[in-house]
Amino acid sequence: MLRLTWVQPEDLLGHELRQAVQDGREPSAVAARWRAAGGFDAPVRSGASPQPASRYLRLLAEDLLDELAELPSRFAEAEPTGLAEIRVLCPDWPARQSGAGQGRTPEGGAGESRIPERAAGRDGAGGRPAVPAPDRFEAAWLGRAAGCLLGKPVEKLPLDGIRRLARATGNWPLSTWFTARGVPEDLAAAHPWNRRSAGTCLAENIDGMPEDDDLDHPLLALLLLRRHGRGFTTADLARLWLDELPAGRTFTAERVAYRNLLLGIEPPRTARHRNPFREWIGALIRADAHGWTNPGDPAAAAGQAYRDAVLSHTANGVYAAMFAAAVIAAAATGTHDVHACLATGLKVVPPGSRLARAVRHAVRLAAAHEDFDTVVDELHAAHAGYHWVHAVPNTALIAAALTHADGDFTASICRVVSGGWDTDSNGATAGSVAGLLAGSPAALPDRWTAPLKNRLATTVGDFDGTGFDALARLTHQEASRP
């Protein structure tokens, strides 16, 4: 029996009920009808419940998903999705850095209901910040890959399981790759490695960078920029997905948006139609290339990340991508420490949003506690109601790890992965930022870069087997494009 994950109506309804509570709607009446009909909760960690629901429950779930979508949110004014509304709420929207002229005007509009056919170009007022050498981009690609690879074997595991596995092999506090060597059989049975990753992501079997959506999406963004330039539209990205991204390589919000495209639904409604994952982490993992190619221009980076994100995400899911892109654009200049970069990222996030509040709280915790385990425990307590893939807790953890590590590469990826939740995605984003701050591949410890063998596996375009040095040169070309 094929149980395709992240699309079964009966599971989507369970996730949407939780999402409704989180984004300020009142779903109790809908939840009561679902329960009375025999409906069940969404799976806690997997993408599909083990058995299909009855036809009646499936039809009811579809109707209730549409009903939930019509409920008003008390957070609507503080958490808009339209870029114009977001900018109005951000009084410190960033200007270009490094003494450069004014930036390009990001795509605007009165709201999220219309994506212009072509984004606005440069406003002609001044030059662009200096583009860093390809070495810095190579360090970012390598950092993203290493952080992702570190987190892959423990993805989906609970925090206690991650800690117990690492302690069993003398690797706590986490400082190097996970290994199965020396793990007691009962512990391995209680907390099995991620089955998709165990054969390629442990210290004893790493042989290059295996395929992962956290690397596929930056490759797609690079391909998007090469084909359409900085003025790409959300529709351009949608066409690229259909041309280059196998449906089976999509997950959560991306899979639902992909399905919606195939149903004939156009962006940005693809992000909203029966998509309870629209505030999860997927848009954040697509943001790096937008920051890399706008060094010193966090506003332009956030604008590009916005046009990318709204294909599949809304509100806090979009803010997470804009935040990451702005942080990375600031880090790419090599002239700011990690704390300034994080502060820059917050400038493109509505300050009253759940994401902004979570990031500020995480940064305060990281500054206040010497023991990072204490920080992690506090974050898990604060965000216990969120799914482990939601953007709010994961973005907070990334900010906490980068703050606590003070930008150090090893400390950044190890802290963020040791904090649990979406370990490979968080490791990738923290590794990208810390790699940029390190500045060159030579500045990254050999134990993280040598096993990658300058080789990446992917199904995207013609990139399979490409080296990180080649990707850095392509990224440099796009960052240098007028």
C-alpha positions, -999 to 999 in steps of 0.1 A, spaced: 0 0 0 13 34 -10 8 61 16 21 92 0 33 116 28 22 152 34 -9 151 12 -35 128 28 -66 149 36 -72 133 70 -36 141 80 -37 176 66 -68 183 87 -50 174 119 -21 196 111 -45 225 101 -63 223 134 -30 229 152 -19 256 128 -52 274 133 -46 276 170 -11 289 164 -21 316 139 -49 331 160 -81 314 147 -107 296 168 -110 260 154 -127 243 184 -161 239 167 -145 223 136 -123 201 158 -154 189 177 -171 179 144 -139 160 133 -136 142 166 -173 133 167 -170 118 132 -141 96 144 -113 118 131 -78 115 146 -47 136 153 -21 141 126 11 119 130 35 134 154 67 129 134 60 110 102 43 124 71 13 101 69 -8 80 93 -3 43 88 -38 35 75 -61 55 52 -93 70 65 -127 60 53 -140 78 22 -165 97 45 -137 110 67 -116 120 37 -144 140 22 -152 155 56 -115 165 61 -115 183 27 -146 202 36 -133 211 70 -99 223 56 -118 248 34 -140 258 64 -109 264 86 -94 286 58 -123 310 61 -119 316 99 -106 351 108 -72 354 126 -66 378 154 -30 380 143 -38 392 108 -26 428 113 6 418 131 14 390 107 6 399 71 19 381 40 18 409 15 53 425 11 40 461 12 23 454 45 54 437 59 75 467 50 51 491 67 55 471 99 93 472 97 105 507 107 142 498 104 140 482 69 177 479 60 196 500 36 226 488 16 257 482 36 294 489 30 288 525 20 270 515 -12 241 534 -28 205 527 -24 192 492 -31 168 478 -56 132 481 -47 118 447 -38 86 435 -54 57 453 -37 20 455 -41 -9 460 -18 -11 424 -6 -5 388 -13 -33 383 -38 -13 394 -68 23 386 -78 34 410 -106 45 393 -138 80 408 -136 96 421 -104 109 457 -102 145 463 -112 172 486 -99 162 521 -90 193 535 -106 205 554 -75 241 543 -70 262 512 -73 262 478 -57 283 466 -28 315 448 -36 311 411 -44 333 388 -23 358 364 -39 345 329 -49 363 315 -19 338 330 5 309 314 -15 327 281 -15 330 282 23 292 290 24 284 260 2 307 237 21 293 250 54 258 244 43 266 208 32 286 199 63 259 213 87 232 194 68 252 162 67 259 164 105 222 167 112 209 141 87 212 109 108 193 123 137 166 140 118 131 132 134 147 119 166 136 134 199 160 156 218 167 130 244 175 104 218 200 127 201 217 134 234 218 97 244 233 86 211 260 112 212 269 106 248 271 68 242 300 74 218 318 102 238 306 129 214 289 152 239 289 181 238 286 174 201 319 181 183 321 158 153 301 134 131 277 109 147 287 73 146 270 40 152 302 24 165 299 19 202 262 26 205 246 -1 227 220 -23 208 191 -13 231 198 24 226 201 19 188 168 1 188 151 28 209 164 57 188 172 44 153 190 66 129 171 83 101 166 53 77 172 75 46 205 87 60 221 60 81 240 45 52 256 78 40 258 102 69 276 85 98 313 90 103 321 55 91 303 58 57 304 95 45 316 95 9 307 129 -6 275 149 0 244 128 -5 213 142 -20 191 163 3 164 188 -2 184 213 19 210 213 -10 185 207 -38 167 240 -32 198 262 -32 207 246 -65 172 254 -78 175 290 -67 209 292 -84 193 278 -116 164 302 -112 188 332 -111 208 319 -141 177 316 -162 157 346 -151 181 369 -133 172 390 -102 139 400 -117 124 365 -115 88 361 -105 71 335 -83 56 321 -115 91 316 -129 99 295 -98 68 275 -102 77 266 -138 112 257 -127 99 233 -101 77 216 -126 106 214 -151 134 204 -128 122 192 -94 108 157 -91 76 156 -71 90 129 -49 118 152 -38 94 177 -23 81 176 13 55 193 35 46 228 21 65 223 -11 47 190 -19 13 206 -13 22 236 -34 34 213 -61 1 194 -60 -18 227 -62 2 237 -93 -8 204 -109 -45 212 -100 -42 244 -119 -40 267 -89 -18 297 -94 7 314 -70 4 327 -44 -28 307 -37 -7 276 -40 6 285 -6 -28 287 10 -50 260 -5 -53 231 19 -17 237 30 -13 234 68 25 235 64 26 270 51 45 283 82 69 254 83 107 256 76 106 249 38 109 285 26 138 291 50 159 263 34 154 280 0 168 314 11 206 310 10 212 318 -26 192 350 -23 215 362 4 247 349 -13 239 368 -45 230 401 -27 261 407 -4 256 439 16 221 443 4 198 425 29 167 443 16 172 430 -19 180 395 -5 148 396 15 128 407 -15 141 378 -36 134 354 -7 99 367 -5 91 360 -41 105 325 -37 87 318 -4 52 329 -13 49 300 -38 44 277 -8 44 297 24 26 325 43 33 348 72 59 334 96 70 308 70 78 337 47 94 358 74 118 329 82 131 330 46 134 367 45 152 367 79 177 340 67 183 358 34 190 391 51 213 375 77 233 358 49 235 390 28 250 408 58 274 379 65 285 377 29 303 410 31 328 397 56 326 430 75 300 422 102 300 398 131 273 372 136 254 394 161 252 423 137 240 399 110 212 385 131 201 420 141 200 429 104 178 398 97 153 410 123 149 443 104 129 426 77 106 407 100 74 423 115 85 430 151 52 418 166 52 385 148 57 352 165 89 346 146 104 379 156 95 374 193 109 339 192 142 350 177 146 378 202 139 354 230 164 329 217 192 355 214 185 367 249 187 331 262 219 324 243 235 355 258 224 347 293 234 310 297 269 295 294 255 260 290 239 256 256 218 226 268 200 250 292 192 273 262 179 243 243 157 231 272 143 266 275 135 268 238 118 234 238 97 244 267 87 277 251 78 261 218 63 228 229 31 233 209 48 236 176 56 207 152 92 199 149 94 213 113 77 246 121 96 277 112 92 295 145 111 272 169 137 262 142 145 298 133 148 306 170 172 277 175 194 288 146 196 323 160 204 309 195 232 286 182 248 313 161 247 337 190 260 312 215 288 301 192 298 337 185 300 328 148 326 299 152 319 273 125 322 240 145 304 254 175 276 268 153 267 236 135 272 214 165 251 235 188 222 238 164 222 201 156 224 192 192 192 213 198 170 188 179 139 196 158 148 198 120 184 190 125 197 188 90 179 220 78 191 239 109 226 226 105 226 237 68 215 273 76 238 277 105 267 262 84 260 286 56 262 317 78 292 305 98 310 294 65 305 329 51 319 344 83 349 321 82 356 335 47 373 306 29 374 268 27 408 268 43 393 284 74 369 255 79 382 225 99 393 196 76 372 171 95 341 188 81 352 194 45 374 164 36 346 138 38 326 159 14 352 152 -13 341 182 -33 312 163 -46 274 167 -43 247 144 -54 214 157 -67 186 152 -92 184 190 -100 195 200 -135 230 190 -145 244 195 -110 248 159 -100 285 153 -90 293 190 -92 321 203 -69 315 230 -44 343 251 -60 323 250 -93 291 260 -74 310 289 -58 321 302 -92 285 301 -105 273 318 -73 299 345 -78 288 351 -113 252 356 -102 263 379 -73 283 399 -99 255 402 -124 242 438 -128 
